[in-house]
């Protein structure tokens, strides 16, 4: 499982916080019971692969080494525009488009663990850069369609707000996030767009309060062993991956456990660095 989340250690990352804020029942299935579908969706697989490609590109500057990261994708994908070959083509366009970067890379893949009260906020920031003398966190996002509504969804946002807070703590300052948007569509209006999502000091301070409040709720729910459903979240990004469990099998039953065994697997534990120092 994600090594940045551990209820016993009272350690949380942005994904676990965002899932609880969206739907506590989703949080229980995904983070307490550690369930994930046996068949991962194409957008998730493709996004992870492209993330690794860009990380290698910014680390080594070697295109061929970066392209090898697409080998993690299955040979057959359910989406014809999220294949290894299509990913390579988009990446080559990306390299040509951003042959000269506007900002200066300060740090890559920043792993952090920061104490907030008696709890720990952990995670990994893709890239920290200096843009015109100001510090920003970068995050790579693949999607079908770019545009203002897509980028505005990242302010406020648990992940970006948290990353800005962590960057400020570790680097001494942060004024926002740069969303590195990449469209995977066949013929998009814009293939690449970068958007500066600014953060005021007050917004970053507020995230610390939000972290404390949300994790208070998580621990109360865990202690009571009751996680409420937020049904407005069931179809927010298409149908929730746990929809069947909530609709047909939410109550304790042998049928539910059998359904879980047939359709889900448990995420394995992953290690995480104990250091919150930038290297």
SVG drawing of the C-alpha trace seen along z (x, -y; Angstrom):
<svg xmlns="http://www.w3.org/2000/svg" viewBox="-28 -37 49 53">
<polyline fill="none" stroke="black" stroke-width="0.4" points="0.0,0.0 1.0,-3.6 3.9,-4.0 2.8,-7.6 -0.3,-6.5 -0.4,-4.6 -3.3,-5.0 -1.2,-3.5 1.5,-6.1 -1.1,-8.8 0.5,-9.5 -1.6,-10.7 -1.0,-11.8 -3.0,-14.0 -4.7,-11.1 -6.1,-9.6 -7.2,-13.0 -8.9,-13.8 -10.7,-10.5 -12.1,-11.0 -13.2,-14.5 -15.0,-13.1 -16.6,-10.1 -15.6,-8.5 -17.0,-5.1 -14.7,-5.2 -11.9,-5.9 -12.7,-2.9 -12.7,-0.6 -9.5,-2.0 -7.4,-2.9 -8.7,-0.9 -9.4,2.3 -6.7,1.5 -8.9,2.6 -8.3,1.8 -9.8,3.4 -8.0,6.3 -8.1,4.5 -6.8,1.0 -8.4,-1.6 -6.5,-2.8 -6.4,-6.5 -4.7,-5.6 -2.2,-3.3 -1.3,-5.7 -1.1,-8.7 1.3,-6.8 3.5,-5.7 3.7,-9.3 4.6,-10.6 7.5,-8.2 8.6,-9.2 8.7,-12.9 10.5,-12.2 13.2,-10.3 13.4,-13.0 13.9,-15.8 16.4,-13.7 18.6,-12.5 17.6,-14.5 17.8,-11.2 14.8,-10.7 15.4,-7.0 15.8,-6.2 12.6,-8.1 10.6,-6.3 11.5,-3.0 9.2,-3.8 6.3,-3.3 7.1,0.4 5.1,0.7 1.9,0.3 0.0,3.4 0.3,4.4 -3.5,4.2 -5.2,1.1 -8.9,0.5 -8.5,-3.1 -6.9,-3.3 -5.5,-6.8 -3.7,-5.6 -1.3,-3.1 2.5,-2.8 2.9,-4.0 0.6,-7.0 2.4,-7.9 5.8,-7.9 4.4,-10.1 3.0,-12.6 6.2,-12.6 8.3,-13.4 6.0,-16.4 6.4,-17.4 10.2,-17.4 10.0,-19.5 7.5,-21.9 9.5,-22.5 13.0,-22.3 13.7,-25.4 12.2,-25.4 11.0,-28.8 11.8,-27.8 14.8,-26.3 14.5,-22.9 15.5,-23.2 14.5,-19.7 13.0,-16.5 10.8,-13.9 10.9,-15.5 9.9,-13.0 8.7,-14.5 7.4,-13.7 6.3,-16.7 4.9,-16.7 1.7,-18.7 0.8,-18.5 0.8,-14.8 0.3,-13.7 2.5,-13.4 1.8,-14.7 3.8,-12.7 4.1,-12.6 6.2,-13.2 6.3,-16.4 7.1,-15.9 9.3,-18.9 10.1,-22.2 11.2,-25.0 12.2,-28.6 10.1,-30.7 11.1,-34.3 12.6,-34.2 9.6,-32.6 9.3,-29.0 6.5,-26.8 5.7,-23.1 5.0,-21.3 2.6,-18.5 2.1,-16.6 -1.5,-15.8 -2.8,-13.8 -6.4,-14.3 -8.6,-14.2 -9.4,-17.9 -7.5,-20.9 -9.0,-24.3 -9.8,-26.8 -12.3,-24.5 -9.7,-21.7 -7.1,-24.0 -9.4,-25.8 -10.3,-22.5 -6.8,-22.6 -7.6,-25.7 -8.5,-24.9 -7.3,-21.3 -6.1,-18.9 -3.1,-17.7 -1.9,-21.1 -2.6,-23.0 -0.7,-20.3 2.2,-20.3 2.5,-24.1 2.5,-23.8 5.2,-21.1 7.3,-23.1 7.1,-26.2 8.2,-24.2 11.1,-22.6 12.3,-25.3 11.4,-28.4 8.8,-29.6 6.2,-28.7 3.8,-30.9 1.7,-28.2 1.7,-25.3 2.3,-25.0 0.0,-22.4 1.7,-20.8 -1.4,-19.7 -1.0,-17.1 -3.9,-16.1 -4.0,-12.5 -6.8,-13.0 -6.3,-12.3 -6.8,-15.8 -7.1,-18.2 -7.5,-21.9 -4.4,-22.2 -2.0,-19.3 0.0,-21.1 -0.9,-23.8 0.8,-25.1 -1.2,-26.9 0.0,-28.9 -2.3,-28.1 -1.2,-30.8 -1.5,-30.4 -1.6,-33.2 0.1,-32.7 -3.4,-32.6 -4.5,-29.7 -1.4,-27.7 -2.0,-28.3 -5.6,-27.3 -4.6,-23.9 -2.8,-23.1 -6.1,-23.7 -7.9,-21.6 -5.4,-18.8 -6.0,-18.7 -9.8,-18.9 -10.0,-16.1 -7.7,-13.8 -9.7,-14.3 -12.7,-13.1 -10.8,-10.1 -9.7,-9.0 -13.2,-9.4 -14.7,-7.4 -12.1,-4.7 -12.6,-4.5 -16.4,-4.1 -15.9,-1.8 -18.5,-3.8 -17.8,-5.6 -20.7,-7.5 -21.5,-7.5 -21.4,-10.7 -23.6,-9.7 -22.9,-12.9 -19.4,-11.4 -20.7,-8.1 -20.6,-9.4 -18.3,-12.4 -15.6,-11.0 -17.7,-8.3 -19.0,-5.5 -17.0,-5.0 -14.9,-1.8 -16.6,-0.8 -20.2,-1.4 -21.2,2.2 -19.9,2.7 -21.9,-0.2 -25.1,0.5 -25.3,4.3 -22.9,5.5 -22.3,2.7 -23.6,4.6 -21.5,7.5 -22.3,10.6 -20.6,13.7 -21.7,12.5 -19.8,9.2 -16.6,11.0 -17.0,13.3 -17.6,10.3 -14.5,8.6 -12.4,11.8 -13.5,12.0 -13.1,8.4 -10.6,6.7 -7.1,7.2 -5.3,5.8 -2.6,3.2 0.7,4.1 2.6,2.0 5.4,-0.2 8.3,-1.8 8.8,-5.5 11.9,-7.6 12.1,-8.7 13.7,-12.0 12.0,-15.2 15.1,-16.8 15.4,-17.8 18.3,-16.1"/>
</svg>
